Amino acid sequence: MDILRIILSILLPPLGVFLQVGIGVQFWINIVLTLFGYIPGIVHAVYIIATR
């Protein structure tokens, strides 16, 4: 299941974080990072999925 979340995180980073932790602080941080730049959003999403 983590592989699917990582693939979704590459395509749409907030979706991967949402599937992992739901709507919470990490989700909103990821949305802000994705708005500032697509790559920081991906890095944050993969980090969240890999550490939980």
MARFIZA-982314 format. One line per field, with one value per atom (N, C-alpha, C, O): residue number from 1; atom name; x, y, z. Coordinates in nm, 2 decimals, always signed. Layout:
i [NUM  ...]
at [CA  ...]
east [X  ...]
north [Y  ...]
up [Z  ...]
//
This chain:
i [1  1  1  1  2  2  2  2  3  3  3  3  4  4  4  4  5  5  5  5  6  6  6  6  7  7  7  7  8  8  8  8  9  9  9  9  10  10  10  10  11  11  11  11  12  12  12  12  13  13  13  13  14  14  14  14  15  15  15  15  16  16  16  16  17  17  17  17  18  18  18  18  19  19  19  19  20  20  20  20  21  21  21  21  22  22  22  22  23  23  23  23  24  24  24  24  25  25  25  25  26  26  26  26  27  27  27  27  28  28  28  28  29  29  29  29  30  30  30  30  31  31  31  31  32  32  32  32  33  33  33  33  34  34  34  34  35  35  35  35  36  36  36  36  37  37  37  37  38  38  38  38  39  39  39  39  40  40  40  40  41  41  41  41  42  42  42  42  43  43  43  43  44  44  44  44  45  45  45  45  46  46  46  46  47  47  47  47  48  48  48  48  49  49  49  49  50  50  50  50  51  51  51  51  52  52  52  52]
at [N  CA  C  O  N  CA  C  O  N  CA  C  O  N  CA  C  O  N  CA  C  O  N  CA  C  O  N  CA  C  O  N  CA  C  O  N  CA  C  O  N  CA  C  O  N  CA  C  O  N  CA  C  O  N  CA  C  O  N  CA  C  O  N  CA  C  O  N  CA  C  O  N  CA  C  O  N  CA  C  O  N  CA  C  O  N  CA  C  O  N  CA  C  O  N  CA  C  O  N  CA  C  O  N  CA  C  O  N  CA  C  O  N  CA  C  O  N  CA  C  O  N  CA  C  O  N  CA  C  O  N  CA  C  O  N  CA  C  O  N  CA  C  O  N  CA  C  O  N  CA  C  O  N  CA  C  O  N  CA  C  O  N  CA  C  O  N  CA  C  O  N  CA  C  O  N  CA  C  O  N  CA  C  O  N  CA  C  O  N  CA  C  O  N  CA  C  O  N  CA  C  O  N  CA  C  O  N  CA  C  O  N  CA  C  O  N  CA  C  O  N  CA  C  O  N  CA  C  O  N  CA  C  O]
east [+0.08  +0.00  +0.09  +0.05  +0.20  +0.29  +0.34  +0.36  +0.36  +0.40  +0.30  +0.33  +0.17  +0.06  +0.06  +0.04  +0.08  +0.08  +0.19  +0.18  +0.31  +0.42  +0.40  +0.43  +0.34  +0.31  +0.21  +0.22  +0.11  +0.01  +0.07  +0.03  +0.17  +0.24  +0.32  +0.34  +0.37  +0.45  +0.35  +0.39  +0.24  +0.14  +0.07  +0.05  +0.03  -0.05  -0.01  -0.07  +0.09  +0.15  +0.04  +0.05  -0.05  -0.14  -0.23  -0.27  -0.26  -0.34  -0.27  -0.33  -0.14  -0.06  -0.06  -0.07  -0.04  -0.04  -0.18  -0.19  -0.28  -0.42  -0.45  -0.51  -0.40  -0.43  -0.35  -0.39  -0.24  -0.15  -0.20  -0.22  -0.22  -0.25  -0.39  -0.43  -0.46  -0.59  -0.57  -0.46  -0.68  -0.67  -0.62  -0.68  -0.49  -0.43  -0.32  -0.32  -0.23  -0.13  -0.04  +0.00  +0.00  +0.09  +0.03  +0.09  -0.10  -0.17  -0.17  -0.14  -0.19  -0.19  -0.05  -0.03  +0.05  +0.19  +0.22  +0.29  +0.17  +0.20  +0.13  +0.19  +0.01  -0.05  +0.02  +0.04  +0.07  +0.15  +0.28  +0.32  +0.35  +0.47  +0.45  +0.53  +0.34  +0.31  +0.27  +0.31  +0.21  +0.18  +0.31  +0.32  +0.40  +0.53  +0.62  +0.70  +0.60  +0.68  +0.64  +0.62  +0.64  +0.59  +0.69  +0.65  +0.82  +0.92  +0.92  +0.93  +0.91  +0.91  +0.79  +0.79  +0.67  +0.56  +0.58  +0.53  +0.64  +0.67  +0.77  +0.74  +0.87  +0.97  +0.90  +0.93  +0.82  +0.75  +0.65  +0.65  +0.58  +0.49  +0.56  +0.51  +0.66  +0.74  +0.80  +0.80  +0.84  +0.90  +0.79  +0.82  +0.67  +0.56  +0.53  +0.50  +0.52  +0.48  +0.59  +0.56  +0.71  +0.82  +0.84  +0.88  +0.81  +0.83  +0.72  +0.73  +0.60  +0.48  +0.44  +0.35]
north [-0.12  +0.00  +0.13  +0.23  +0.12  +0.24  +0.27  +0.39  +0.17  +0.20  +0.28  +0.38  +0.25  +0.32  +0.47  +0.56  +0.48  +0.62  +0.70  +0.82  +0.64  +0.71  +0.75  +0.87  +0.67  +0.70  +0.82  +0.91  +0.81  +0.92  +1.05  +1.16  +1.04  +1.15  +1.22  +1.34  +1.15  +1.21  +1.28  +1.39  +1.22  +1.29  +1.40  +1.51  +1.38  +1.49  +1.47  +1.40  +1.55  +1.53  +1.54  +1.46  +1.63  +1.64  +1.51  +1.47  +1.45  +1.33  +1.22  +1.14  +1.20  +1.10  +1.12  +1.03  +1.25  +1.28  +1.26  +1.21  +1.30  +1.28  +1.13  +1.09  +1.04  +0.90  +0.84  +0.74  +0.90  +0.85  +0.90  +0.82  +1.03  +1.09  +1.16  +1.20  +1.17  +1.24  +1.39  +1.44  +1.46  +1.61  +1.65  +1.64  +1.70  +1.74  +1.84  +1.90  +1.86  +1.96  +1.93  +2.01  +1.80  +1.76  +1.78  +1.81  +1.76  +1.78  +1.93  +1.96  +2.02  +2.16  +2.21  +2.29  +2.16  +2.19  +2.15  +2.22  +2.03  +1.98  +2.06  +2.09  +2.11  +2.20  +2.33  +2.37  +2.39  +2.51  +2.49  +2.56  +2.38  +2.34  +2.32  +2.36  +2.25  +2.23  +2.36  +2.37  +2.45  +2.58  +2.66  +2.73  +2.65  +2.72  +2.66  +2.73  +2.53  +2.46  +2.31  +2.25  +2.26  +2.12  +2.02  +1.93  +2.04  +1.95  +1.95  +1.84  +2.06  +2.05  +1.97  +1.90  +1.98  +1.91  +1.76  +1.68  +1.72  +1.58  +1.52  +1.42  +1.60  +1.56  +1.54  +1.44  +1.63  +1.63  +1.51  +1.44  +1.48  +1.37  +1.24  +1.15  +1.22  +1.10  +1.08  +0.96  +1.18  +1.18  +1.13  +1.05  +1.19  +1.15  +1.01  +0.94  +0.96  +0.82  +0.73  +0.62  +0.76  +0.67  +0.66  +0.56  +0.77  +0.76  +0.71  +0.69  +0.70  +0.65  +0.51  +0.46]
up [+0.00  +0.00  +0.00  -0.06  +0.06  +0.06  -0.08  -0.11  -0.16  -0.30  -0.37  -0.44  -0.35  -0.41  -0.36  -0.44  -0.23  -0.17  -0.23  -0.25  -0.24  -0.30  -0.44  -0.48  -0.52  -0.66  -0.66  -0.74  -0.58  -0.57  -0.52  -0.56  -0.43  -0.38  -0.49  -0.49  -0.58  -0.69  -0.79  -0.84  -0.81  -0.90  -0.83  -0.89  -0.70  -0.63  -0.48  -0.41  -0.44  -0.30  -0.19  -0.10  -0.19  -0.07  -0.06  +0.05  -0.18  -0.17  -0.10  -0.02  -0.12  -0.05  +0.10  +0.17  +0.14  +0.28  +0.34  +0.45  +0.27  +0.32  +0.34  +0.44  +0.25  +0.27  +0.38  +0.44  +0.42  +0.53  +0.66  +0.76  +0.67  +0.81  +0.82  +0.93  +0.71  +0.71  +0.71  +0.68  +0.74  +0.75  +0.88  +0.98  +0.88  +1.01  +0.97  +0.86  +1.06  +1.05  +0.93  +0.85  +0.92  +0.81  +0.67  +0.58  +0.66  +0.54  +0.50  +0.38  +0.59  +0.56  +0.53  +0.44  +0.60  +0.57  +0.43  +0.35  +0.39  +0.25  +0.15  +0.04  +0.17  +0.08  +0.06  -0.06  +0.16  +0.15  +0.08  -0.01  +0.11  +0.04  -0.11  -0.19  -0.14  -0.28  -0.35  -0.47  -0.29  -0.35  -0.37  -0.47  -0.28  -0.30  -0.40  -0.47  -0.42  -0.52  -0.52  -0.42  -0.64  -0.65  -0.59  -0.52  -0.60  -0.55  -0.40  -0.34  -0.33  -0.18  -0.13  -0.03  -0.20  -0.17  -0.18  -0.10  -0.29  -0.31  -0.20  -0.15  -0.17  -0.07  +0.06  +0.13  +0.10  +0.23  +0.23  +0.33  +0.12  +0.12  +0.13  +0.20  +0.06  +0.06  +0.20  +0.25  +0.26  +0.40  +0.50  +0.58  +0.49  +0.58  +0.56  +0.66  +0.44  +0.41  +0.46  +0.51  +0.44  +0.47  +0.62  +0.67  +0.70  +0.84  +0.92  +1.04  +0.86  +0.94  +0.90  +0.95]
//
